[in-house]
Amino acid sequence: MTGRHLRVFHRDYYDDAIHDGDIDTHDEWSEDLDCEPDEFDRADGLSAVDLAVTRLGDLAVTEPSGWPYPGPHCWWSGTVTLSYYAGEMRETSAHPQGFSDPECRDIWTRLTGA
């Protein structure tokens, strides 16, 4: 995918698969979420940063990889979720791609309130 987007990584594992800090995952995958505004987004006044902040919030990955602002390579993570049906844990992280440093800083500021 080209343009501004979020590269999202998911990994699933069972609680008993954690050994000395290492996790033996049984499923990993990634997806790209487009953040380029289309004509409808632009008509609503939405930017790529607005779309990225919304998507990160929807994924519940709003914890930055560093404090204070670590630069344009900042990535986002969230709490580990538990599927009570399957009994598996899921970690999700999102990495902004194609955003400028000022855009990344704006995302960081909006999500951290700093």
Summary of the structure (lengths in Angstrom):
residues: 114
radius of gyration: 15.6
end to end distance: 30.5
largest distance: 51.4
contacts: 310
relative contact order: 0.24
helix: 28%
strand: 34%
